[in-house]
Amino acid sequence: MKSEEDIYSLEKLIGQLKGLHAEISQLAKKSPNDGLNVFKLKLVNKVIASANDILEGDYKPFDDFEQFDADDVPTNSDVTMILTQYMDQTERFRSDHVGWSTSSYRWYYLLGGKLSTYEGAAPSRVGEGKK
């Protein structure tokens, strides 16, 4: 990550993915094969577009997936599956972009490879490194 705006964008993306996943997972439990309505599909595609902009290189879950086709309405379970993949890769990206401060004993986001002043949560994907 290069700027504090990148940190804000990542944090926003994480919240949006979690919210969409929680909501659509509930729909998938009730009616997994029902199609997602147009309003929700637009929101999902907007968040996926943001994720594709943020997730660089190998962090993008699928090289050939950009968004859902509105003419070929995806099922609730399809959307849940894709959101799960994006959540996983977003967390891997976030985990690879935080570092431990030995002076304050806290995790901070890395900007340009150096610790920033922006505190972050501990990585959940320690040791996996960039793939």
Secondary structure, DSSP 8 states (H G I E B T S, - for coil): --SHHHHHHHHHHHHHHHHHHHHHHHHHHH-TTSB--HHHHHHHHHHHHHHHHHS-GGGSS-TT-----TTS--BHHHHHHHHHHHHHHHHHHHHTTEEEETTTTEEEEEETTEEEEEE----SSTT----
